[in-house]
Amino acid sequence: MRTDYDIIVVGAGPAGSMTAKHAARKGARVLMIEKRQEIGAPLRCAEGVNRRGLEKAGVPVDRRWVSTDISGAKLVSPGGHVFRIDESQAGNEVGMVLERHLFDKAMAADAARAGAEIWLKTAAVDVIKEGERVVGVKARREGEPLRLTAGCVVAADGFESQVARWAGIDTSLKAGDITTCFQYRMTNLRTEPDYCEFIIGSVAPGGYIWIFPKGDDTANVGIGVLASKLEKPGEVKRYLDDWIRKDERLSCGQPLEALAGGVSVSPPVERSVMDGLILVGDSARIIDPITGGGIANGLLAGMHAGNVLGDCAQAKDFSEEAMMPYDKLWRDAMEDRLWRNWMAKEKFLTLSDSTLDAVIETLSTANVDKMSVHNILIAIKERHPELVREFEELI
Ligand SMILES: Cc1cc2nc3c(=O)[nH]c(=O)nc-3n(C[C@H](O)[C@H](O)[C@H](O)COP(=O)(O)OP(=O)(O)OC[C@H]3O[C@@H](n4cnc5c(N)ncnc54)[C@H](O)[C@@H]3O)c2cc1C
């Protein structure tokens, strides 16, 4: 067993696996550790992803991890106004619903084929530092304590993100930047089998209810509510149960599975690189603050991180300066969009149900050709400029 590596990736989610794959492809000695006993399980995701996101990260679609191809999307207002957009207009903005447990394993398998080593049931419990520089992690492998040293540690440990914090980078979130989620996999539904649906307004304060199809009469039916809007734990499930009871397409359904989880809806981290440490995926807070989608962003950041780390391994230099090209690459690709969507989220929090009704009604008559946050904001800017005044330069 080797214990010295160029790179130790903590967390085998999409961001960690992409980092491991691209770094290993360039010849770096990579170890990826995962605390769970199975990659991709248990599920904590609604599994929606758009084709463009996969394309940008250079991940070709493999039918084995696609559950359902999506033909379009619907945005539903509190009063029942529907903004509907189908695939012919949405192009590759509309995507698919994954089998996430297979997808995550496929991404890890690609990393292994590129040469990365993978250890399951191995949890990082702290970082090892020499002065200000991270030089490895303390871990427990099947309960046994270990010290693993490396030129660079990759914090790919998702929403909970402890690795960066241990190293001294503040990734803490305020309650207004956390969405608390609850989801059922439900069957025997009467919802559309190929349309993703988003229901907004006071039914899901600060977030939305989603229906993402998983085959004919089955779907991921979930809710995200801003943590600052919740008075007690468990309330988020009540919001969803209330909606399911009222929606007759759902009330006939039965649950197959339930899950809970958190999503950051904050601006991205101020610092994603320090000597011997790099942050990717959810740990860098690069989830889209409006949609809560983080798979595509995590893949893209992982690709950039892996490529830069591969170069660093060749140069034997994992200093902050040598790894800064990664910081620039992901910021150029998504930082403006993340900030814009965070500001949009902050604004939409303040809107009443009747204003949301008016906005969705407007959208349904506007010439929006693609279901993307950006295009929706452009349409809102034209008809309701007062709603986006604070961040119109980012639209
Ligand atoms: C309810 C819910 C619904 C969502 N729906 C969607 C959606 O439809 N579309 C979308 O794009 N995004 C969605 N997301 C967000 C998406 O799941 C994440 O953005 C995505 O998984 C981020 O990938 P990642 O690799 O950064 O982190 P993760 O996928 O979270 O992977 C992190 C990995 O690190 C491991 N780990 C953590 N700590 C340690 C440690 N100390 N040692 C070793 N291993 C560790 C974890 O076990 C995990 O496997 C959803 C999230 C939730 C909670």
The ligand as a Tripos MOL2 file, in Angstrom:
@<TRIPOS>MOLECULE
LIG
   53    58     1     0     0
SMALL
NO_CHARGES

@<TRIPOS>ATOM
      1 C1        -32.0160   17.2480   -1.9420 C.3       1 LIG1
      2 C2        -30.9910   17.7070   -2.9430 C.ar      1 LIG1
      3 C3        -31.3520   17.7810   -4.2780 C.ar      1 LIG1
      4 C4        -30.3990   18.1880   -5.2180 C.ar      1 LIG1
      5 N1        -30.7730   18.1940   -6.5310 N.ar      1 LIG1
      6 C5        -29.8750   18.5350   -7.4760 C.ar      1 LIG1
      7 C6        -30.2100   18.4770   -8.8590 C.ar      1 LIG1
      8 O1        -31.3090   18.0650   -9.2420 O.2       1 LIG1
      9 N2        -29.2800   18.8570   -9.7680 N.ar      1 LIG1
     10 C7        -28.0430   19.2900   -9.3830 C.ar      1 LIG1
     11 O2        -27.2430   19.6440  -10.2590 O.2       1 LIG1
     12 N3        -27.6830   19.3460   -8.0930 N.ar      1 LIG1
     13 C8        -28.5640   18.9580   -7.1290 C.ar      1 LIG1
     14 N4        -28.1940   18.9680   -5.8090 N.ar      1 LIG1
     15 C9        -26.8380   19.3960   -5.4690 C.3       1 LIG1
     16 C10       -25.8440   18.2970   -5.8420 C.3       1 LIG1
     17 O3        -26.2040   17.0920   -5.2240 O.3       1 LIG1
     18 C11       -24.4400   18.7170   -5.4370 C.3       1 LIG1
     19 O4        -24.2000   20.0190   -5.9200 O.3       1 LIG1
     20 C12       -23.3770   17.7840   -6.0000 C.3       1 LIG1
     21 O5        -23.5120   16.4920   -5.4930 O.3       1 LIG1
     22 C13       -21.9760   18.3500   -5.6540 C.3       1 LIG1
     23 O6        -20.9710   17.4440   -5.9520 O.3       1 LIG1
     24 P1        -19.6620   17.3860   -5.0420 P.3       1 LIG1
     25 O7        -18.7940   16.3570   -5.6790 O.co2     1 LIG1
     26 O8        -19.1250   18.7310   -4.7910 O.co2     1 LIG1
     27 O9        -20.1590   16.8740   -3.6140 O.3       1 LIG1
     28 P2        -20.9240   15.5490   -3.1950 P.3       1 LIG1
     29 O10       -21.6390   14.9460   -4.3310 O.co2     1 LIG1
     30 O11       -21.7000   15.8930   -1.9820 O.co2     1 LIG1
     31 O12       -19.7450   14.5530   -2.7940 O.3       1 LIG1
     32 C14       -18.9800   14.7380   -1.6270 C.3       1 LIG1
     33 C15       -18.4650   13.3890   -1.1950 C.3       1 LIG1
     34 O13       -17.5230   13.5600   -0.1390 O.3       1 LIG1
     35 C16       -17.7060   12.5280    0.8110 C.3       1 LIG1
     36 N5        -17.1450   13.0260    2.0650 N.ar      1 LIG1
     37 C17       -17.5960   14.0360    2.8460 C.ar      1 LIG1
     38 N6        -16.7800   14.2290    3.9040 N.ar      1 LIG1
     39 C18       -15.7770   13.3280    3.7920 C.ar      1 LIG1
     40 C19       -14.6280   13.0300    4.5840 C.ar      1 LIG1
     41 N7        -14.3800   13.7080    5.7120 N.pl3     1 LIG1
     42 N8        -13.8200   12.0310    4.1870 N.ar      1 LIG1
     43 C20       -14.0820   11.3200    3.0460 C.ar      1 LIG1
     44 N9        -15.1590   11.5530    2.2670 N.ar      1 LIG1
     45 C21       -16.0000   12.5580    2.6260 C.ar      1 LIG1
     46 C22       -19.2140   12.3430    0.8460 C.3       1 LIG1
     47 O14       -19.5620   11.0920    1.3780 O.3       1 LIG1
     48 C23       -19.5560   12.4690   -0.6390 C.3       1 LIG1
     49 O15       -19.5160   11.2400   -1.3060 O.3       1 LIG1
     50 C24       -29.0930   18.5570   -4.8250 C.ar      1 LIG1
     51 C25       -28.7370   18.4860   -3.4690 C.ar      1 LIG1
     52 C26       -29.6680   18.0570   -2.5410 C.ar      1 LIG1
     53 C27       -29.2660   17.9390   -1.0930 C.3       1 LIG1
@<TRIPOS>BOND
     1     1     2 1
     2     2     3 ar
     3     2    52 ar
     4     3     4 ar
     5     4     5 ar
     6     4    50 ar
     7     5     6 ar
     8     6     7 ar
     9     6    13 1
    10     7     8 2
    11     7     9 ar
    12     9    10 ar
    13    10    11 2
    14    10    12 ar
    15    12    13 ar
    16    13    14 ar
    17    14    15 1
    18    14    50 ar
    19    15    16 1
    20    16    17 1
    21    16    18 1
    22    18    19 1
    23    18    20 1
    24    20    21 1
    25    20    22 1
    26    22    23 1
    27    23    24 1
    28    24    25 2
    29    24    26 1
    30    24    27 1
    31    27    28 1
    32    28    29 2
    33    28    30 1
    34    28    31 1
    35    31    32 1
    36    32    33 1
    37    33    34 1
    38    33    48 1
    39    34    35 1
    40    35    36 1
    41    35    46 1
    42    36    37 ar
    43    36    45 ar
    44    37    38 ar
    45    38    39 ar
    46    39    40 ar
    47    39    45 ar
    48    40    41 1
    49    40    42 ar
    50    42    43 ar
    51    43    44 ar
    52    44    45 ar
    53    46    47 1
    54    46    48 1
    55    48    49 1
    56    50    51 ar
    57    51    52 ar
    58    52    53 1
@<TRIPOS>SUBSTRUCTURE
     1 LIG1         1 GROUP 0 **** ****
